[in-house]
Amino acid sequence: MRRAPGRAGGEASRGVARRATARLLPGRPPGRLRTGRRDAALGVDARAGRNADRARVAGAAAALALLAACQPWHCDFESHGACIEFTTNPPDLAAAQVRVDALLERELPFWGLSHLSGWRIQFRDGANYPCYFASESAGCTDYIEHTMSVEIPPTSNGCFEASELLHELGHYALGDPMHSNGLWHGVEPAFAPMVWEYAGAPAECVARYKGITSGMWVVNFNSF
């Protein structure tokens, strides 16, 4: 999951959104207390704390389930088994399908993947996409809704290939919210060969990003 960057910082200053993590349940304090009454009272407090934590986790899960239920899929076409959805259709949808097919041909093998059956890839126009406990995100892998949703950079001039889909595919493939796997080190340098530096790259991608080889798909290693 990727938090949406501040617009003043530009596309190259993307930060990583905080993924929801399991809360540690409070236990008894170390050592024995002198009176059974105090032990019992603390036991009640501890149980109450655990129950409150469980209720909060259950509430968060229910809220996410409700959110997922409110977001029906609107597939424009299918690619590599995945439903592909543009929240705003590109000018030429048939050409976009060819480009998405080619994009996945480049990006799936990076993570040892070949298909995404049962999942949706959503290309959206803005960062206003709640992802777990973040209110905005540049990219989000939603395991409840089986959706990878990525923001098309607002200054991409039609080059949706510059969205951080490669990053979200990594979360799908690795299940690694902490970015601890060594493969994450290859994501930032992959920007050019995935987006503009290859034969037949879309003209809008070459015009917008030619010469940019770093600073776009930055990963915060060993961090959410």
N, C-alpha and C positions, 0 to 999 in steps of 0.2 A: 504494500500500500504506500502511496506517495501523497504527502500533503501538498496542497496547491501553494506555490511560491507567492511571495508578495510581488505585485506587479512592478513596483519600483526597482526590485532587484533583478528583473529580467528572467528569461527562461533558464539561464545558466545557473541560477541560485536556488534550484529546487531543494526543498528539505524533505525529510522522510516523516510521514505521519505516524503517530503513536498508535500501534495496534492494541486492541483491548487484550489485557492479560489477566490470568486468573489471580484473584486475591488470595493471600495467605490467610488461613483461618487462625484467629487468635487462640493460643493455648493457655494453660495455667501458668502462673508465674513460677519461677524456679524456687525450690526449697519448700519446706512444710510449714504451715502456719500453726500456731499453738492451739487454737480452739476449733473444735468441730463445727461450731456455728459459723465462724468466719470462713472455714473451708467450704461449707455448704453455700454460704452467700456468694463466694467467689465462683463456685461451680455454676450457680444460677446465672451470674453475670456472664461467664464464659459461654454457657449454652445460648444465652440471649444474643451475644455477639455473633456466635456462629450462625444462629438462625437468621439474624439480620443480614449477614453477608450472603447467605444462601438466597435469601429473598431478593437482594439486590442483583445477584447474578441471574436468578430466574427472571427477574423483571427485565434486565437488559436483553436476555435471550428472547423473551416474548416480544419486546419492542422491535428487535431485528427481524423476527419472523413476520410481524405485522408489516414492517417496511417492505420486506420482500414481496409479501402478498399484494402490495399496492403498486407494484411495478411490472405490469405485463410486458411480454416481449413483443417487439415489432420488427420482425426479421426482414431485411431488404433482400438478402440472398444468403446462401450457405457457402462456406469455404472450409475445407479440411474437417468437415463434420460439425463445424460451429455455426451457430446463427450469427450473422453479421448485421449490426444495426447502426445506422447513422441517425442521430437525433435530428439533424438537418441534412437532407440528401444533397450530395455533391451535384454539380451541374450535369454530369454524365454518369449515371449509375452503372451502366454497363462497363464503362472504362474503369470506374472505381472497383468493380468486382475483379477485373483483371489485375489491378494494382494490389488489392488485398490478397488475392491468390499468390501473387509474386512475393508480397511482404511475408506471408506465413511460410512460403517456401524457404525464405532466407532465415527467418527467426526461429521457427520450430526446431530445426536441427541443432541450433545453438544449445538448447536444453535437452537434446536427445528425444525430442517429441516428433510425432508425425501427424497426429490428428487431435481434435478437441471435441469429440462427440459428446452431446448433451450439455454443452456450454455455450454461452453467448459472449461475443466481443462487441462492446458498445463504444462507438466513437462519438464523443459529445463535444459541445461547443464551449462549455464553461467548467469552472471548478466547483460549482454548486452541486456536489454529489456527496451526501453523507456516507462516511465509510467507518464502520464500527463507532468509535467515540469521537471521530474527527468530523467537523461540520462541512469541510471542503476537502477535495482531494484531486491531485493531478492524475492519479491512477489508483484503482482499488480492485482487489481480487476478493469477491464476495462468495464464500463457500456455501452460504445458505441459498442464494439465488443462482449459483453456478454462473456467475457473470464476471468478466473482466471488463471494467469500464475505464476508459482513458480519455483524458481531455486532449483535444486537438489544440496545440499551442496557438494562442490568439494572433500571433504574428507569423504564423507558418505560411500564409499566402496560399492556402489550399494543399499544402503538403502534410496530409494526415499521417504519413509515415513517420513524422518526427514525434508523434505521441509516444508515451513511454510503455508501449505494449510489451517490448522485450523484457522490461522489468517485471511486469505483472505475470508474464509467462513464467518467469523465474519462480515467483511465489507459487504458482500453480504446480510447477514441476518439482520443486524442492520442499515445499511446505516449510520454508525457512524465514520466519518473520524477522529474525535478528541479523540477516545478511552475513552469516558466519561461513557459509560455503565458499571455497576458493573461486568457484565459477563466477561469483559476483564481480570479481576484479576485471572480467572481460566485458562488462556491460558498457561502461563509459567509452572505451576505445572502439566499440562496435557501432557507434553512432554513424560515422561516415559510411562504412560499407553497407549498413542497413538502409540508410536514408538517401544518399546522393552519389556515392562514389562507386558506381557499378554501371556496366553497360546497359543502356536502355532506361536509366533512371528518369522519373518524370521531370519534365522541364521546370515545373514550379519548385521542385525540391532542389534541383541543381542551382536555379537562380537564387533561391533563398539561402541555402546552406553551404554552397561550395566553399571549401577552405576551412570549414568548422570541423574540427576533429576531436575536441574535448570540451568539457564544461556544460554539456547538455544533459546527459544521462548520469549524473553524479549519484553514487551510492554511498551511504553512510555505513561502513562496515561495522559488524558486531554491535549494531544498534537498531532499534525499531525505526 
